Amino acid sequence: MSLIKYFRYEIPTAVEFGIGKIKTLHEQVKALRGTKVLIVGDPGVVQAGVVDRLADPLDQAGIPYIVFSEIEADPAIDSIDKGIEIAAAEGCDIVVGVGGGSSLDTAKAIGLMLTNPGNIRDYVGINLVPNPAAPVIAVPTTAGTGSEMTIWSVLSDKKAKVKLSVGSVYNCPTVALIDPELTMSLPPHITAATGMDALTHALESYVNKATQPISEGLSIQAMKMISKSLRLAVVQGENVEARSEMILASLIAAMAFNSTRLGLAHALALPLGAHFKIPHGVVNAILLPEVMAFNVIGNVDKFAEIAEIFGENVEGLSKREAAERSVEAIRKLNHDVGITQTLSDFGLKEEHLDFIVEEAMLSGNVAVNPRKPTLEDLKNICRAAMNKEEVKSPVLIN
């Protein structure tokens, strides 16, 4: 960047990375002086035996724990309340979250409310939390949300059909325990969706108006790793190197957007996900190329760099032509990993656009987007994502 403006960068989370790292959970708990653990994981990770794998080192070390698994996709505030009640009644003083973004966001919110008064709704927004959270250890099993590093918990009010975000440096986990083995069994469609979520984090952070030198370096590294490894992780789920790169790319992308926020893809993804139950990674993947096409003129230089990162030959092209190649690169990536749906496939129709874009415009991500949108601009992005162009090549994954 040509002008270095004022910025703040802060990441309080320690990272413990390695194959088999979950076997050291008891050491992490002891280091944080935990005496009883609340393990927070959704029913899927319980059924898959992942919670048992976490519990084994605790059992061997004689550390008591209780499991809370009443979590659904887009975790409800009611679930947070129940988890807090159980943790308090059982005397838990440390929280271990295991799973995807829903489990980790729930664990973080519970840890926050063990040391803060009132209800989690009181802290919707950013930097409203008065006290540090109880220690939280985050153990991701997907490579996408980056919740193990972020200040955010995205929760849902099921009755109002809205998503609510709590953002605070006190909401960052104390430790991110990263074990690539936990992602090896993810099916291709989840690998693809979560990987595209990580890419959207890195890319939107990189081009937005709040970017700064530290986040830029992190975004570039994350995009390079995703360009190299996402396709491989989808088609070769057993590929340890690809899985390791993807879970690290997800974490690094989260370190980038923690300080910058994101852009229009995420602004639109929240209401679309809440009202039409579109998985978060999928809706971001569908929106991303259309948002990029809108944003290109707002940051031509960086979009040209993105084209090169994703392997586009830009020799002899003007900067604008090179930048536009980045859009095609991401369309190809979506196609190759099997994300070929449109918003129409999830029931979005023209008559829904007014309330969707009005909700999206309330997002803090709009203000940092590289190009200021109108309501009609957001509608046009959605329209383009309802009628996406076909990429004329074989789909790698069905």
C-alpha positions in Angstrom: 0.0 0.0 0.0 1.3 3.5 -0.8 0.0 5.2 2.3 0.3 3.6 5.7 -2.4 5.0 7.8 -3.1 4.5 11.5 -4.1 1.0 12.4 -4.3 -1.4 15.3 -3.5 -5.1 15.2 -4.1 -7.5 18.1 -4.4 -11.2 18.3 -4.4 -12.6 21.9 -4.9 -16.3 20.9 -2.0 -18.8 21.2 -1.8 -21.3 18.3 -0.8 -24.9 18.9 -0.5 -26.7 15.6 0.4 -30.3 14.6 -0.8 -33.7 13.6 -2.1 -35.5 16.8 -2.1 -32.2 18.7 -5.4 -33.0 20.4 -3.6 -35.5 22.5 -2.1 -32.6 24.4 -5.5 -31.2 25.5 -4.9 -32.1 29.1 -1.6 -30.1 29.1 -3.4 -27.0 27.7 -6.1 -27.3 30.4 -3.6 -27.6 33.2 -1.5 -24.7 31.9 -4.7 -22.6 32.0 -5.4 -23.8 35.6 -8.7 -25.4 34.6 -10.3 -27.7 37.2 -13.4 -28.8 35.3 -14.1 -28.6 31.6 -17.2 -27.9 29.6 -16.7 -29.6 26.2 -19.0 -27.9 23.6 -19.6 -29.8 20.4 -22.5 -30.3 18.0 -24.2 -33.7 17.7 -22.2 -34.5 14.6 -18.8 -34.3 16.3 -20.2 -36.4 19.2 -21.5 -39.1 16.8 -18.2 -39.1 14.9 -16.3 -39.9 18.0 -14.3 -36.6 18.0 -15.5 -35.6 21.5 -14.3 -39.1 22.8 -10.9 -38.4 21.3 -10.8 -35.1 23.2 -12.0 -36.7 26.4 -9.4 -39.5 26.4 -6.5 -37.3 27.5 -8.7 -35.6 30.0 -9.7 -39.0 31.5 -6.1 -40.1 31.6 -5.1 -36.9 33.4 -8.0 -37.2 35.8 -9.5 -33.9 34.7 -13.3 -33.9 35.1 -15.5 -32.7 32.3 -19.1 -32.5 31.0 -20.3 -32.5 27.4 -22.8 -30.0 26.1 -24.0 -30.8 22.6 -27.3 -29.1 22.2 -26.1 -27.0 19.2 -27.5 -26.5 15.8 -26.3 -24.8 12.6 -26.4 -21.0 13.2 -26.4 -21.5 17.0 -29.4 -20.0 18.7 -29.1 -17.7 21.7 -31.3 -20.1 23.6 -28.5 -22.7 23.3 -26.0 -20.3 24.6 -28.2 -19.6 27.6 -28.6 -23.4 28.3 -24.8 -24.0 28.0 -24.1 -21.2 30.4 -26.6 -22.6 32.9 -25.0 -26.0 32.7 -21.4 -24.7 33.0 -22.3 -22.6 36.0 -24.2 -25.4 37.8 -21.4 -27.9 37.2 -18.7 -25.5 38.3 -16.8 -25.5 34.9 -14.1 -22.9 34.8 -12.8 -23.6 31.3 -14.5 -24.3 28.0 -13.3 -26.5 25.1 -15.1 -25.9 21.8 -14.8 -28.6 19.1 -16.3 -28.6 15.6 -17.1 -26.0 13.0 -18.1 -22.4 13.4 -21.3 -23.1 15.2 -19.7 -25.1 18.0 -16.8 -22.7 18.3 -18.9 -19.6 18.3 -21.1 -21.2 21.0 -18.1 -22.1 23.1 -16.7 -18.6 22.9 -20.1 -17.1 23.8 -20.4 -19.4 26.8 -16.9 -18.5 28.0 -17.7 -14.8 27.7 -20.9 -15.1 29.7 -19.2 -17.1 32.5 -17.5 -13.8 33.6 -19.9 -11.1 32.3 -23.3 -10.0 33.6 -26.6 -10.0 31.8 -27.4 -11.9 28.6 -25.3 -12.4 25.4 -27.8 -10.1 23.6 -26.4 -7.2 25.7 -23.1 -7.5 23.8 -24.3 -7.6 20.2 -22.1 -5.2 18.3 -18.4 -4.6 18.8 -16.3 -3.9 21.9 -19.2 -3.8 24.3 -17.9 -6.6 26.6 -16.5 -5.3 29.9 -14.7 -8.3 31.3 -12.2 -11.0 29.9 -13.8 -14.4 29.2 -13.2 -17.6 31.0 -10.4 -19.6 29.3 -11.6 -21.1 26.0 -9.7 -23.7 23.9 -10.9 -23.9 20.3 -10.5 -27.1 18.4 -11.7 -26.7 14.8 -12.8 -29.7 12.7 -13.4 -27.7 9.5 -11.1 -25.4 7.5 -13.3 -22.3 6.9 -14.8 -20.2 9.6 -11.6 -19.3 11.4 -13.6 -18.9 14.6 -10.7 -20.3 16.5 -8.9 -17.0 16.0 -11.6 -14.4 15.6 -13.2 -11.8 17.9 -16.7 -12.8 16.5 -19.5 -15.1 17.6 -22.3 -15.2 15.0 -25.5 -16.3 16.7 -29.1 -16.4 15.6 -32.5 -15.3 16.9 -34.6 -18.1 15.5 -37.9 -16.3 16.1 -36.9 -13.0 14.4 -34.9 -14.9 11.8 -31.9 -12.7 12.1 -28.2 -13.3 12.8 -26.5 -11.4 15.6 -22.8 -10.8 15.9 -20.8 -10.3 19.1 -17.4 -8.9 18.6 -14.7 -8.3 21.2 -11.1 -9.1 21.7 -12.3 -10.8 24.9 -14.2 -13.2 22.7 -11.0 -14.6 21.1 -10.2 -18.1 22.3 -7.2 -18.4 24.7 -5.7 -21.2 22.7 -6.4 -22.5 19.2 -5.5 -26.2 19.1 -5.1 -27.1 15.5 -4.9 -30.7 14.4 -5.2 -31.3 10.7 -6.2 -34.9 11.3 -9.6 -33.8 12.5 -10.4 -32.5 9.0 -9.4 -35.7 7.1 -12.9 -37.2 7.1 -14.8 -34.2 5.9 -16.8 -35.0 2.8 -15.9 -33.1 -0.4 -18.9 -30.8 -0.4 -18.1 -29.5 3.1 -14.4 -29.2 2.3 -15.4 -27.1 -0.7 -17.8 -24.9 1.1 -15.6 -24.2 4.1 -12.6 -23.6 1.9 -14.5 -21.0 -0.1 -15.5 -19.4 3.2 -11.9 -19.1 4.1 -11.1 -17.6 0.7 -13.8 -15.1 1.0 -12.4 -14.0 4.4 -8.9 -13.5 2.9 -10.0 -11.9 -0.3 -12.5 -9.4 1.1 -10.1 -8.4 3.8 -7.3 -7.9 1.2 -9.3 -5.5 -1.0 -11.3 -3.6 1.5 -10.8 0.0 2.7 -9.6 -1.0 6.2 -6.7 -3.1 4.9 -3.3 -2.5 6.5 0.2 -4.0 6.1 -0.1 -6.9 8.6 -3.5 -8.0 7.4 -2.4 -7.7 3.7 0.5 -10.1 4.2 -1.8 -12.6 6.0 -4.4 -12.4 3.3 -1.9 -13.0 0.5 -0.5 -16.0 2.3 -3.9 -17.5 2.9 -4.9 -17.0 -0.8 -1.7 -18.6 -2.0 -2.3 -21.7 0.2 -6.0 -21.9 -0.9 -5.1 -21.6 -4.6 -2.6 -24.4 -4.1 -4.5 -26.8 -1.9 -8.3 -26.4 -2.0 -8.9 -28.4 -5.1 -6.6 -31.2 -3.8 -8.3 -31.2 -0.4 -11.6 -31.7 -2.1 -10.6 -34.5 -4.5 -8.0 -36.1 -2.2 -9.5 -36.0 1.2 -6.6 -38.1 2.5 -4.0 -35.7 1.4 -2.4 -34.6 4.7 -0.4 -31.7 3.2 -3.5 -30.2 1.5 -5.6 -30.6 4.6 -2.8 -29.0 6.7 -2.5 -26.1 4.3 -6.3 -25.5 4.2 -6.7 -25.5 8.0 -3.8 -23.1 8.3 -5.1 -20.9 5.5 -8.4 -20.7 7.3 -6.7 -19.6 10.5 -4.4 -17.1 8.7 -7.4 -15.6 6.8 -9.2 -15.1 10.2 -6.1 -13.3 11.5 -6.4 -11.0 8.6 -10.1 -10.1 8.8 -10.1 -9.8 12.6 -8.7 -6.3 12.2 -10.3 -5.2 8.9 -13.8 -6.8 8.7 -14.9 -8.0 5.2 -17.1 -6.8 2.4 -20.4 -7.2 0.5 -20.3 -11.0 0.2 -20.5 -11.3 3.9 -22.9 -8.4 4.3 -25.4 -10.3 2.0 -24.5 -13.7 3.3 -26.0 -13.1 6.8 -29.5 -12.3 5.7 -29.5 -14.8 2.9 -28.3 -17.5 5.3 -30.8 -16.6 8.0 -33.9 -16.4 5.7 -33.1 -19.1 3.2 -31.0 -21.5 5.2 -28.1 -21.5 2.8 -24.9 -22.9 4.4 -22.5 -20.0 5.1 -19.7 -21.2 3.0 -21.9 -22.0 0.0 -23.6 -18.6 0.0 -20.2 -16.9 0.2 -19.0 -19.0 -2.7 -22.0 -18.1 -4.8 -21.8 -14.4 -4.1 -18.0 -13.9 -4.2 -17.4 -13.7 -8.0 -20.4 -11.4 -8.4 -19.2 -9.1 -5.6 -15.7 -9.1 -7.1 -17.1 -8.1 -10.5 -18.8 -5.1 -8.8 -15.7 -4.2 -6.8 -13.0 -4.5 -9.4 -13.0 -0.8 -10.2 -12.6 0.0 -6.5 -9.2 -1.7 -6.2 -7.9 -2.6 -9.7 -4.3 -3.2 -8.6 -5.2 -5.7 -5.9 -7.7 -7.6 -8.1 -4.9 -7.9 -10.7 -2.7 -9.4 -8.1 -5.4 -11.9 -7.1 -5.6 -13.0 -10.7 -1.9 -13.9 -10.6 -2.2 -15.7 -7.2 -4.9 -17.9 -8.8 -2.8 -18.8 -11.8 -4.2 -16.5 -14.5 -1.9 -15.5 -17.3 -2.1 -11.7 -17.3 1.0 -11.0 -19.5 0.3 -8.3 -22.0 -3.0 -7.4 -20.4 -4.0 -3.9 -19.1 -4.3 -3.7 -15.3 -8.1 -3.5 -15.7 -8.2 -6.6 -17.9 -5.9 -8.5 -15.5 -8.1 -7.5 -12.6 -11.2 -8.9 -14.4 -9.4 -12.2 -14.8 -9.6 -12.6 -11.0 -13.4 -12.9 -11.3 -13.0 -15.7 -13.8 -10.4 -17.4 -11.7 -12.8 -17.7 -8.8 -15.7 -18.8 -11.0 -13.4 -21.7 -12.2 -12.5 -22.5 -8.6 -16.1 -22.7 -7.6 -16.9 -24.9 -10.6 -13.9 -27.2 -10.0 -14.9 -27.9 -6.3 -18.5 -28.5 -7.2 -20.2 -25.3 -6.0 -22.5 -24.7 -9.0 -25.7 -23.7 -7.3 -27.3 -20.3 -7.7 -29.3 -18.3 -5.1 -32.4 -19.3 -7.0 -31.7 -22.9 -6.2 -32.3 -22.0 -2.5 -35.6 -20.2 -3.2 -34.5 -16.6 -3.6 -36.8 -14.7 -5.9 -37.1 -11.1 -7.1 -39.8 -10.3 -4.5 -37.4 -11.1 -1.7 -34.6 -8.7 -2.7 -36.0 -5.6 -1.0 -35.8 -7.0 2.6 -32.5 -8.9 1.9 -30.6 -5.8 0.7 -32.0 -3.6 3.4 -30.8 -6.0 6.1 -27.4 -6.4 4.3 -27.0 -2.6 4.2 -27.0 -2.6 8.1 -23.8 -4.7 8.2 -20.6 -3.0 9.2 -18.9 -4.8 6.3 -20.6 -2.4 3.8 -18.6 0.6 5.1 -15.2 -1.0 4.4 -16.1 -2.5 1.0 -13.9 -1.0 -1.7 -16.9 0.4 -3.7 -19.8 2.1 -2.0 -23.0 0.3 -3.0 -26.6 1.5 -3.4 -29.6 -0.7 -2.6 -30.0 -1.3 -6.3 -26.3 -2.4 -6.6 -26.9 -5.0 -3.9 -30.0 -6.2 -5.8 -28.0 -6.5 -9.0 -25.3 -8.6 -7.2 -28.1 -10.9 -6.0 -29.7 -11.1 -9.4 -26.3 -12.0 -11.0 -25.9 -14.7 -8.3 -29.4 -16.0 -9.1 -28.5 -16.5 -12.7 -24.8 -17.4 -12.7 -22.8 -18.1 -15.9 -21.9 -21.6 -16.7 -18.2 -22.6 -16.8 -17.7 -24.9 -19.8 -15.5 -27.6 -18.2 -16.0 -30.8 -16.3 -17.0 -30.5 -12.7 -14.5 -32.2 -10.5 -16.9 -33.0 -7.7 -20.6 -33.8 -7.8 
